Amino acid sequence: MAHVFLPSGRGLRLRLHPRPKGLARARLNAGTDSAQPLALFGNPVDDDSQDTVQERLAAKIASLALLNRVNAAILERTPELGLRDWWLVSGSIFQSVWNLKSGRPVERGITDYGLFYFSEDTSAEAEEGVIAAARDLFIDLNATIEVRNQARVHLWYPEEIGIPYPPLTTAAEGILRFPCSPQAVGLKRTGEEFLDVYAPFGIGDVWDMIVRPNRAMPLMAVYDRKCARWQQEWPRLQVYGWDDGKKPKLRVVHSE
């Protein structure tokens, strides 16, 4: 299987979900210990010759994202929080890659680091407890880390955002609601040897610096605002319009 190497030089075995087409799907292994991470897939075959193009690309993207010291620290330390189901998500992953591909410092333009988790305890007090524990755990990183329990998003989202939000059953489902295609990627460290990558819409748009709309939620205004900001940071970015139809024509909004 593909491998990812930490800045320290230590290698991790990469597991990509969903499994690329043509590979047998591993059985879901959720486990029963609440302190163990929730697994979406089983162990990969330890044979590099069976790596797919998608797995090799996912390993390349993960390796670049881990050159961001904050990403690397979050993935290394989050298991200490005792969360069973969690992912490092969104901007800090793809923006680290875009920075390095554009010859910029890896952390430049990254405003926050998203950490999704899922707990059946939907009380605000429980979430605040996890947020406080994460604040202490990451205090030396000098970075804004947004920790959110995906089990309770539907409780506050309608009032704060103004539209309904469906109750979720896993942290991964929160990744499916991001409005922009490169946002829909999650990373997590599982045990001492695995780095898991969740990319429900594929990983190619991260590498190619392309943004396409995910219309799972009616967030066109949010999509447009994010794209406008990103285009200022990364002029090479190519963007699909929100309302260009099911097969939108690719628009180069800015060019170098």
C-alpha positions, 0 to 999 in steps of 0.5 A: 500500500502507499506510504506517507512519511512524517517530517521526522522521517517515520513512515505511515501506511496510508488507507484511502476511503472510499476504496478506489474502484477495482479494489475489494471493499474492506468490511466496516470495523467500528469496534466496541471500545469507545476510546478506539478510532472509528474505522471506515476500512480494514487494513490494506494489503502490504504490497506497493505494486497494488497501489492505485493512481488515487492512492499514490496521489493521496499519499503525495497530498498527505505528505505535503499537508504534513509539512505544515507543522500544525497539521502534523501536530494535530494528527499526532496529538488528537488521539490523546483526546480519546475521541473515537471518531474524528478527522482533521478537515478542510482548509489546512489540508488543501491550502497547505498543498496549494501553498507548496505548489505555488512556492509559498510558505506552507502555512500562509493564508490558512486562517484556521484548522478544522477538527471534526469529531462525533459524540453521542453526547450532544450537550453544549457542555460536553462539546465545550469540554472537548474544546477546552481539552484541545485548547490545552493540548495545542496551546503551543501551536499558536493556531486557531483550531476549530473543534466541532461535534458533528452530532450537534451541528443540526441543533445550532445551524438553522439559527446561525446560518438560516437553513435546515441541517440534517442530523448526522451519524458520523464525523465523516458525514460533516465532510460531505456537507462542505460546499467546495470540492477540495474541502471534502478531504479528511485526515486522521492518525489511526494507531501507530502505523496508519494515516487514513484519508477520507476523500468522498469526491476524490482527491484530484481537485486538491492537486489540480487546484480546482474548485467545484460546487458541492450542492448538498447544502444551499450555500451558493453565497458561502461558495462564492465568498470562499472562492473569491478569497482563495482566488486572491491567495492563489491566482492559479486557482480554477473555479466552476460556477455554482449555477452552471449546471450539472456539467459546468464549464470550467472557468479560469477566474484569475490567471498568473 
